[in-house]
């Protein structure tokens, strides 16, 4: 069974993203509960993240944390284009690189962002 996650970028959250915000920690706790439910109630063993800032990276880090206890779960990073990491601040750059190193599988969907813009020409 497979579970994919994508969600809000930092500016799209209805609260201040990151830091020590009480709402931010409540969100992370709820996200972890959802991943645990996927594992325990639905038998999910394969998790896929799109690796965007915000919910995607949070999801990936939670899966990696839970992988220590649930040895059968795997994390796949489905990266939409190879320059996705460009423009990240240093903290998210570090998170991104760390997740890639720890993931079970990394796949690039398109190799250049410009390809996305030219899909209508195909």
C-alpha positions in Angstrom: 0.0 0.0 0.0 1.3 3.5 -0.9 0.6 6.9 0.6 1.6 10.2 -1.1 1.6 13.6 0.5 1.8 17.2 -0.7 0.4 20.3 1.0 0.8 23.9 1.8 4.0 25.7 1.4 5.1 27.8 4.4 3.2 30.9 3.4 0.0 28.9 2.8 -0.4 27.8 6.4 -3.1 29.6 8.5 -0.5 30.1 11.3 3.2 31.1 11.5 5.1 28.2 10.0 8.1 26.8 11.9 9.7 28.0 15.0 8.0 27.4 18.4 4.4 28.2 17.5 1.9 26.1 19.4 -0.2 25.7 16.3 2.8 24.5 14.3 3.6 21.8 16.8 -0.1 20.8 16.9 0.0 20.5 13.1 3.1 18.3 13.2 1.5 16.1 15.8 -1.6 15.7 13.7 0.5 14.9 10.6 2.4 12.2 12.6 -0.9 10.7 13.8 -2.1 10.5 10.1 1.1 8.7 9.1 0.7 6.3 12.0 -2.9 5.6 11.0 -1.8 4.9 7.5 0.8 2.4 8.8 -1.3 0.8 11.5 -4.8 0.8 10.0 -4.2 0.7 6.3 -0.9 -1.3 6.1 1.0 1.5 4.2 4.7 0.6 3.8 5.6 3.0 0.9 5.5 6.8 1.4 6.1 9.3 -1.4 6.9 13.0 -0.9 7.1 15.7 -3.6 9.9 17.4 -1.5 8.4 20.9 -1.7 9.0 23.2 1.3 6.3 23.0 4.0 4.1 19.9 4.3 6.1 17.7 1.9 9.3 18.1 3.9 7.5 17.8 7.2 5.8 14.5 6.0 9.2 13.1 4.8 10.9 13.9 8.2 8.0 12.2 10.1 8.3 9.1 7.9 12.0 8.9 8.4 11.5 9.3 12.2 8.9 6.5 12.3 11.1 4.3 10.1 13.3 3.7 13.1 10.4 1.9 14.8 8.6 0.5 11.7 11.4 -1.2 9.9 9.3 -2.1 6.8 8.3 1.4 5.8 10.1 3.1 2.9 10.4 6.8 1.8 10.5 7.7 -1.8 11.3 11.3 -3.0 9.5 12.1 -6.2 11.3 15.3 -7.2 9.5 17.3 -9.9 12.6 18.8 -11.4 16.3 18.8 -10.6 16.5 22.5 -9.7 13.7 22.3 -7.1 16.3 22.9 -4.4 17.4 26.2 -5.8 16.3 29.2 -3.8 15.7 27.4 -0.5 17.0 29.1 2.6 19.9 27.4 4.4 17.6 25.6 6.9 15.4 24.0 4.2 18.3 23.3 2.0 19.8 21.2 4.8 16.5 19.5 5.5 16.1 18.7 1.8 19.6 17.3 1.4 19.3 15.2 4.6 16.0 13.7 3.5 17.5 12.8 0.1 20.4 11.0 1.8 18.1 9.0 4.1 15.4 8.2 1.5 15.1 4.6 0.2 14.5 5.9 -3.3 14.9 9.2 -5.2 13.2 9.8 -8.6 13.3 12.9 -10.8 10.1 13.3 -12.7 11.4 15.9 -15.1 15.0 17.0 -15.4 14.5 20.6 -16.1 11.8 23.0 -14.8 11.5 24.5 -18.3 10.2 21.1 -19.4 7.1 21.7 -17.3 6.4 24.9 -19.2 6.8 23.3 -22.6 4.6 20.3 -22.0 1.8 21.9 -24.1 4.1 21.9 -27.1 4.4 18.1 -27.1 
